[in-house]
Amino acid sequence: MRTDVTFLSAGIPLAGHLYTPDTAADGPLAAVVVGHPGSGVKEQTAGSYARRLAEAGFAALAFDAAYQGESGGIPRGLEDPARRVEDFKAAVSYLTTRSDVDTDRIGVLGICASGGYVIPAAVTDHRIRAVATVSAVDIGLSFRVGPDGTQDPAVVQSLLDAAAAARTAEAAGEPVPAFPLRTTEDEARAAGRYAYEGWEYYGTDRGRHPRQTDDFPFTSIDRIVNFDAFHLIDLLAPRPLLMVAGDEASTAWMTEEAIKKAGEPNHLHWIPGAGHIDLYDRYVAQVAPELTAFFTEHLAAGGAGTTGRRAT
């Protein structure tokens, strides 16, 4: 069952879909907040995973980030990592107001960029008892060195020049230029597997949604470059961490680095043959059982567990 909900994040109204089991529960439910990828919306992969979690007996809240989707905030499309972290905390706060949710059993799931945002959110918010990621990306690192870590250093300097110019234009009351997120099919093919996966999902009927973000205001860029998702990840322990990644994903190295820094308990689960965006939709059936088993174990009645499996 899906219910449309709204809640505030530092004064901005956020739009969410709360998925709950079809059959009535004996008492308050364990809950999971599900965050969408950068530029995505709740109706895409976040909603797919939230539905699966609800089928497994959880309340699952997928929501649109501030400035994006059906949520409020100006300028539209802004990607502000600090704000995205705050949005997760606001979603947890919303769940604590519901009588059908057990406030001692709340976890978070982040997909792609949200897989980076959930870490600092959970590190500093002890209401979050368990953390999972799918195709996790540190968006700041991705902009600094590229999704695969091989980007020419001149690229980020050029982006920061453009971001500075955008802030000057904004101060003068001029339109802020946009950073395009979408390419043509030919451009995507030429740029490699990661770019082509993105085009195929967001640029075709496979995943495209009319409210997805197709460009960021250039004032997003310096905010993004300054962000570091995993530098405090060791402080998450002893709360449990599960990270799921495709073993052919160009971004998988970020998940590996995060796991190396994380405290116990943690577990890295590989999906053989999968790329980064494959886990958005094509491998949901393989990923969802790992997530439901993890949250079932660690959000069990009586509070989150503190035991788990080591990374493999």
C-alpha positions as CSV (number, residue, x, y, z in Angstrom):
1,M,0.0,0.0,0.0
2,R,1.3,3.4,-0.9
3,T,0.4,6.7,0.8
4,D,1.4,10.2,-0.4
5,V,3.0,12.1,2.5
6,T,4.7,15.5,3.0
7,F,7.1,16.7,5.7
8,L,9.5,19.6,6.3
9,S,13.2,19.7,5.9
10,A,14.6,22.9,7.4
11,G,11.4,24.7,6.2
12,I,11.2,23.2,2.7
13,P,8.3,20.7,2.1
14,L,9.4,17.3,0.9
15,A,7.1,14.9,-1.0
16,G,7.3,11.2,-0.2
17,H,5.7,7.9,-0.9
18,L,5.2,5.8,2.2
19,Y,4.9,2.1,1.4
20,T,3.5,-0.3,4.0
21,P,2.5,-4.0,4.0
22,D,-0.9,-4.8,2.6
23,T,-1.8,-6.9,5.7
24,A,-2.2,-5.3,9.1
25,A,0.7,-5.6,11.5
26,D,0.4,-6.6,15.2
27,G,2.2,-3.4,16.3
28,P,4.4,-0.6,15.1
29,L,6.6,-1.4,12.1
30,A,10.3,-1.2,11.6
31,A,11.0,1.4,8.9
32,V,13.5,2.3,6.2
33,V,14.1,5.6,4.6
34,V,15.0,5.2,0.9
35,G,16.9,7.9,-1.0
36,H,17.0,8.3,-4.8
37,P,20.2,8.7,-6.9
38,G,21.4,12.2,-7.8
39,S,19.0,13.6,-10.4
40,G,16.5,10.8,-9.8
41,V,13.0,10.9,-8.2
42,K,11.1,8.7,-5.8
43,E,9.1,7.1,-8.6
44,Q,12.2,5.4,-10.1
45,T,14.6,3.0,-8.4
46,A,14.0,4.3,-4.9
47,G,10.3,3.4,-5.2
48,S,11.1,0.0,-6.6
49,Y,13.2,-0.9,-3.5
50,A,10.7,0.7,-1.1
51,R,8.0,-1.5,-2.5
52,R,10.1,-4.6,-2.0
53,L,10.8,-3.6,1.6
54,A,7.1,-3.1,2.2
55,E,6.4,-6.5,0.8
56,A,8.9,-7.9,3.4
57,G,7.0,-6.2,6.2
58,F,8.7,-2.8,6.6
59,A,7.3,0.7,6.3
60,A,9.5,2.2,3.6
61,L,9.6,5.9,2.8
62,A,10.9,7.0,-0.6
63,F,11.1,10.8,-1.0
64,D,12.2,13.5,-3.4
65,A,15.1,15.6,-2.3
66,A,14.7,19.3,-1.6
67,Y,14.7,21.4,-4.9
68,Q,13.8,18.2,-6.9
69,G,10.9,16.2,-8.0
70,E,7.6,17.1,-6.2
71,S,9.5,18.6,-3.3
72,G,9.8,22.4,-2.8
73,G,12.8,24.6,-2.9
74,I,14.3,27.2,-5.3
75,P,16.3,27.0,-7.5
76,R,14.9,23.9,-9.1
77,G,17.3,21.1,-9.6
78,L,19.9,22.3,-7.0
79,E,22.1,19.4,-5.8
80,D,23.3,20.4,-2.4
81,P,25.0,17.5,-0.5
82,A,24.7,19.1,2.9
83,R,21.0,19.6,2.3
84,R,20.6,16.1,1.0
85,V,22.1,14.8,4.3
86,E,19.6,17.0,6.2
87,D,16.7,15.6,4.1
88,F,17.5,12.1,5.4
89,K,17.4,13.3,9.0
90,A,14.1,15.1,8.3
91,A,12.7,11.9,6.9
92,V,13.7,10.1,10.0
93,S,12.0,12.8,12.1
94,Y,8.8,12.4,10.1
95,L,8.8,8.7,10.7
96,T,9.2,9.2,14.5
97,T,5.8,11.1,14.5
98,R,3.9,8.1,13.1
99,S,2.2,5.8,15.5
100,D,2.6,2.9,13.0
101,V,6.4,3.1,13.1
102,D,8.7,1.8,15.9
103,T,11.0,4.7,16.5
104,D,13.7,2.4,17.8
105,R,13.8,0.5,14.5
106,I,14.6,2.9,11.7
107,G,17.2,2.3,9.0
108,V,18.3,4.0,5.8
109,L,19.0,2.9,2.3
110,G,20.8,5.1,-0.2
111,I,21.2,4.4,-3.9
112,C,24.0,5.9,-5.9
113,A,24.6,9.5,-4.6
114,S,22.2,8.8,-1.7
115,G,24.5,5.9,-0.9
116,G,27.0,8.6,0.0
117,Y,24.6,10.9,1.7
118,V,23.2,8.2,4.1
119,I,26.6,7.7,5.7
120,P,27.1,11.2,7.2
121,A,23.4,11.3,8.0
122,A,23.7,8.2,10.0
123,V,27.0,9.0,11.6
124,T,25.6,12.1,13.2
125,D,22.0,10.8,13.8
126,H,21.9,7.9,16.3
127,R,18.2,7.4,15.6
128,I,19.3,5.6,12.5
129,R,20.1,2.0,13.6
130,A,21.2,0.3,10.3
131,V,22.6,1.6,7.0
132,A,22.5,0.0,3.5
133,T,23.7,1.3,0.2
134,V,23.2,0.2,-3.4
135,S,25.8,1.3,-6.1
136,A,27.1,3.9,-3.6
137,V,28.8,7.0,-4.9
138,D,30.6,9.8,-3.2
139,I,29.3,12.5,-5.5
140,G,32.1,14.9,-4.4
141,L,34.8,12.4,-5.2
142,S,33.1,11.6,-8.5
143,F,33.2,15.2,-9.5
144,R,36.8,15.6,-8.3
145,V,38.3,12.5,-10.0
146,G,35.6,11.0,-12.1
147,P,33.3,8.0,-11.6
148,D,36.1,5.7,-12.3
149,G,38.9,7.8,-10.7
150,T,40.7,8.6,-13.9
151,Q,39.4,12.1,-14.7
152,D,41.9,14.8,-15.8
153,P,42.5,17.1,-12.9
154,A,41.8,20.1,-15.2
155,V,38.2,19.1,-15.5
156,V,37.3,19.9,-11.9
157,Q,39.2,23.2,-12.0
158,S,37.2,24.1,-15.1
159,L,33.9,23.2,-13.4
160,L,34.9,25.3,-10.4
161,D,35.6,28.3,-12.7
162,A,32.1,27.9,-14.1
163,A,30.6,27.6,-10.6
164,A,32.3,30.8,-9.6
165,A,31.0,32.6,-12.7
166,A,27.5,31.3,-11.9
167,R,27.6,32.8,-8.4
168,T,28.7,36.1,-9.8
169,A,25.8,36.0,-12.3
170,E,23.4,35.1,-9.6
171,A,24.6,38.1,-7.5
172,A,24.0,40.4,-10.4
173,G,20.4,39.1,-10.9
174,E,21.3,37.3,-14.1
175,P,20.1,33.7,-14.9
176,V,22.3,31.0,-13.5
177,P,23.6,28.7,-16.2
178,A,22.9,25.0,-15.9
179,F,25.2,22.0,-15.8
180,P,23.7,19.4,-18.2
181,L,23.4,15.9,-16.9
182,R,22.1,14.2,-20.1
183,T,23.8,13.5,-23.4
184,T,22.8,12.1,-26.7
185,E,23.0,8.4,-27.3
186,D,26.1,8.8,-29.5
187,E,27.8,11.0,-26.9
188,A,27.0,8.5,-24.2
189,R,28.3,5.5,-26.2
190,A,31.6,7.4,-26.9
191,A,32.0,8.2,-23.2
192,G,32.0,4.6,-22.1
193,R,29.8,2.2,-20.1
194,Y,29.0,4.4,-17.2
195,A,27.7,7.3,-19.4
196,Y,25.8,4.9,-21.7
197,E,24.1,3.2,-18.7
198,G,23.0,6.6,-17.5
199,W,21.6,7.6,-20.9
200,E,19.9,4.2,-21.3
201,Y,18.1,4.6,-17.9
202,Y,17.3,8.3,-17.7
203,G,17.0,8.9,-21.5
204,T,14.7,6.2,-22.5
205,D,11.4,4.6,-21.4
206,R,13.5,2.1,-19.4
207,G,13.7,4.6,-16.5
208,R,12.9,8.1,-17.6
209,H,10.4,10.1,-15.4
210,P,9.1,13.6,-16.3
211,R,10.1,15.0,-13.0
212,Q,13.7,13.8,-13.0
213,T,16.4,16.4,-12.9
214,D,18.1,16.8,-16.3
215,D,20.5,19.6,-15.3
216,F,21.9,21.2,-12.1
217,P,22.3,24.9,-11.6
218,F,26.0,25.5,-11.8
219,T,25.8,26.8,-8.2
220,S,25.5,23.1,-7.3
221,I,29.1,22.3,-8.5
222,D,31.2,23.9,-5.7
223,R,28.8,22.5,-3.1
224,I,29.3,19.0,-4.6
225,V,33.1,19.2,-5.0
226,N,33.5,20.2,-1.4
227,F,31.6,17.1,-0.2
228,D,33.3,14.0,1.3
229,A,30.9,11.2,1.9
230,F,33.0,8.6,3.7
231,H,35.6,10.4,5.8
232,L,33.8,9.7,9.1
233,I,32.4,6.3,8.2
234,D,34.3,4.6,11.0
235,L,32.0,6.5,13.5
236,L,29.0,4.6,12.2
237,A,30.1,1.5,14.1
238,P,28.9,-0.4,16.0
239,R,25.7,0.1,14.0
240,P,25.7,-2.3,11.0
241,L,26.5,-1.4,7.4
242,L,25.7,-3.3,4.2
243,M,27.0,-2.1,0.9
244,V,25.9,-3.7,-2.4
245,A,27.6,-3.1,-5.7
246,G,27.9,-4.6,-9.2
247,D,31.3,-6.2,-9.7
248,E,31.5,-4.6,-13.2
249,A,30.5,-1.1,-12.0
250,S,33.0,1.6,-12.8
251,T,32.1,3.1,-9.4
252,A,32.6,-0.1,-7.4
253,W,36.0,1.2,-6.2
254,M,34.2,3.8,-4.0
255,T,32.3,1.1,-2.2
256,E,35.5,-0.9,-1.7
257,E,37.3,2.2,-0.2
258,A,34.3,2.9,2.0
259,I,34.3,-0.6,3.4
260,K,38.0,-0.4,4.1
261,K,37.4,2.6,6.3
262,A,34.2,1.4,8.0
263,G,34.2,-0.2,11.4
264,E,32.5,-3.5,12.3
265,P,30.0,-4.9,11.6
266,N,30.0,-4.4,7.8
267,H,29.4,-6.5,4.8
268,L,30.1,-5.9,1.1
269,H,27.8,-7.9,-1.2
270,W,28.8,-8.2,-4.9
271,I,26.3,-8.7,-7.7
272,P,28.2,-10.6,-10.4
273,G,28.1,-9.2,-13.9
274,A,26.3,-6.0,-12.9
275,G,27.2,-2.5,-13.7
276,H,26.4,0.6,-11.7
277,I,22.9,1.4,-13.0
278,D,22.0,-2.2,-13.6
279,L,21.2,-2.3,-9.8
280,Y,18.5,0.4,-10.3
281,D,16.2,-2.0,-12.0
282,R,17.6,-5.0,-13.7
283,Y,19.0,-6.7,-10.6
284,V,16.4,-5.6,-8.0
285,A,15.3,-9.2,-7.6
286,Q,18.9,-10.2,-6.7
287,V,19.6,-7.2,-4.4
288,A,16.3,-6.9,-2.5
289,P,16.7,-10.2,-0.6
290,E,20.0,-9.0,0.7
291,L,18.5,-5.8,1.9
292,T,15.5,-7.4,3.5
293,A,17.6,-10.0,5.3
294,F,19.9,-7.2,6.5
295,F,17.2,-5.0,7.8
296,T,15.2,-7.9,9.3
297,E,18.3,-9.0,11.3
298,H,19.3,-5.6,12.5
299,L,16.0,-3.9,13.0
300,A,14.5,-6.8,14.8
301,A,12.0,-6.2,17.6
302,G,13.8,-4.8,20.7
303,G,16.2,-2.6,18.7
304,A,19.0,-2.9,16.1
305,G,21.5,-5.6,16.3
306,T,25.2,-5.0,16.5
307,T,26.5,-8.2,15.1
308,G,27.1,-8.9,11.4
309,R,29.3,-10.3,8.7
310,R,32.7,-9.0,7.6
311,A,33.2,-7.7,4.1
312,T,33.9,-10.3,1.5
